[in-house]
Amino acid sequence: MRSQILNQAVVRASSKLEVYMNLKKVGRNVLLAICDAEILGRTLCEGKIVFHVKEDFYKGARVNVEEAISMIENSTIVNMVGKNVVKKAIQRGYVHPEAVLNIEGVPHAQIMKI
């Protein structure tokens, strides 16, 4: 009973985590770009790395993180940035933790299906 209550609380909390999801067809590929909602438009800098979380690339539908993660299965290229979306992708086994690049403390990961 207690674990069921905890699981329901986790589902409710993750459903409130919002991200922007932009899905595009590029040639034969399906490109999925996802970013945590609160970092859209930011520029992240660390050392020589300058990473722009551009609206024209990431901004699409504003959805909960679970919905965005469910779209990975049907995408051939995935670009994601943000603590919530990358954490969820790691939890689901789409991204290995060692494949994550942290820029200004914000995780970034990519998936390429060949």
Secondary structure in CASP SS format (residue, H / E / C, confidence):
PFRMAT SS
TARGET T0000
AUTHOR 0000-0000-0000
METHOD secondary structure of the structure
MODEL  1
M C 1.00
R H 1.00
S H 1.00
Q H 1.00
I H 1.00
L H 1.00
N H 1.00
Q H 1.00
A H 1.00
V H 1.00
V H 1.00
R H 1.00
A H 1.00
S H 1.00
S H 1.00
K C 1.00
L C 1.00
E E 1.00
V E 1.00
Y E 1.00
M E 1.00
N E 1.00
L E 1.00
K E 1.00
K E 1.00
V E 1.00
G C 1.00
R C 1.00
N E 1.00
V E 1.00
L E 1.00
L E 1.00
A E 1.00
I E 1.00
C E 1.00
D E 1.00
A H 1.00
E H 1.00
I H 1.00
L C 1.00
G C 1.00
R C 1.00
T E 1.00
L E 1.00
C E 1.00
E E 1.00
G C 1.00
K C 1.00
I E 1.00
V E 1.00
F E 1.00
H E 1.00
V C 1.00
K C 1.00
E H 1.00
D H 1.00
F H 1.00
Y H 1.00
K C 1.00
G C 1.00
A E 1.00
R E 1.00
V E 1.00
N E 1.00
V H 1.00
E H 1.00
E H 1.00
A H 1.00
I H 1.00
S H 1.00
M C 1.00
I H 1.00
E H 1.00
N H 1.00
S C 1.00
T C 1.00
I E 1.00
V E 1.00
N E 1.00
M E 1.00
V E 1.00
G C 1.00
K H 1.00
N H 1.00
V H 1.00
V H 1.00
K H 1.00
K H 1.00
A H 1.00
I H 1.00
Q H 1.00
R C 1.00
G C 1.00
Y C 1.00
V C 1.00
H C 1.00
P H 1.00
E H 1.00
A H 1.00
V C 1.00
L E 1.00
N E 1.00
I E 1.00
E C 1.00
G C 1.00
V E 1.00
P E 1.00
H E 1.00
A E 1.00
Q E 1.00
I E 1.00
M E 1.00
K C 1.00
I C 1.00
END
